[in-house]
Amino acid sequence: MKHAFRISILGCIVWLCGFAYLIILSSPYEPGNEHVLLSDFESGMQTSPAAHAGPLDPWKQSTQGVTWEPNSGILGSACIKLTAQDDQAAYVKWTLSNPQDYQFLLLRAKMRTEGVAKGANSWNVARLVLYFTDKDGNPHWEYPHTACSFTGTSPWREFEKVFPVPEFATTATVVVQNSGTSGSVWCDDISLRPAYKNSSYFILRGILLVAGILLAISAIRLFDLLKNRGWIPLSIIAVILVGVLCSQYFLEIIAGAFGLKVFWLKKSGHLFLFFLLGLVTTSWAGATKKATSRTLLSLKQLVLIFTGLLSFAALTEFLQFATLDRGPGIFDFFIDTAGIIGGMASARFVALIMKRRVRGV
């Protein structure tokens, strides 16, 4: 057990270092040099397509709510402004007719908002979208399509997202939209370009994914989670896995049903579920007679639980690669860590109270 503890701690630390390097210092995609679309709106709604991009439709816009602002962009440049309308969305859109020439497309834009209020549906906000249509002209909204969406007031920020081009795609359409009930959104410097896989990133990701799964199996055996009512923490783990494998599209539907922002749904879910996991796992471990007393765990056992749960939190971020429209985030990992610490601290506090009651203090 002593050697198993040391090996587990060392394995978790090495795995977490690899996770931190991949998320913070490495990138899965590298942008190509050529632009398919480049528009800074200095001369109105113009585009500068790559020479080999093929037939391109010009910018199209809604009949109301779109204005060209000559001095409202980044550093006083020109931009477009989309003001919310009561009866229809204000939008500009541009269509690429040959997306199959590319495996991945990188969409970038600079945007700011003022007083944007959410409409009846979760997508009735200010947002930047790239959606694909099939040969029958049907848009596939279930496929990853949102680069960013927001409400309220925010300063100029740059957004970017890489979209895999699906096999069914016959067109790809860039849309800047304001379908909120009020407010305005400004957009500048829109670009669309090819993106290419960073092979070293994906090799390291595969190695870390396999190593993470092996660590998880080792932890289940080390903690005897298949015995002594280990199904209790395992059930929380199963719920977390279902949540992290749920696509952004379905999360938007769930958030819209409860009138929530998908951002707060995800962040509160991270915090609550990992708080519950830390609480349940620590309490369960103290009740299986693996503790130095019937209610208190030793420091060594607490460190093992913490590093094990921390590694599982990092692994859940990795597993989001299995979805089409979600990926790992260091901020989510920090939220998971806070939840784990809160849950373990709460279990420790309850154990101390129980110990004092047993002693009659």
Secondary structure, 3 states (H helix, E strand, C coil): CHHHHHHHHHHHHHHHHHHHHHHHHCCCEEECCCCCEEECCCCCCCCCCCCCCCCECCCEECCCCEEEECCCCHHHCCEEEEECCCCCCEEEEEEECCHHHCCEEEEEEEEEEEEEECCCCCCCCEEEEEEEECCCCCECCCCCCEEEEECEEEEEEEEEEEEECCCCCCEEEEEEEECCCEEEEEEEEEEEEEEEECHHHHHHHHHHHHHHHHHHHHHHHHCCCCCCCCHHHHHHHHHHHHHHCCCHHHHHHHHHHCCCCHHHHHHHHHHHHHHHHHHHHHHHHHCCCCCCCCCCCCHHHHHHHHHHHHHHHHHHHHHHHHCCCCCCCHHHHHHHHHHHHHHHHHHHHHHHHHHHHHHCC
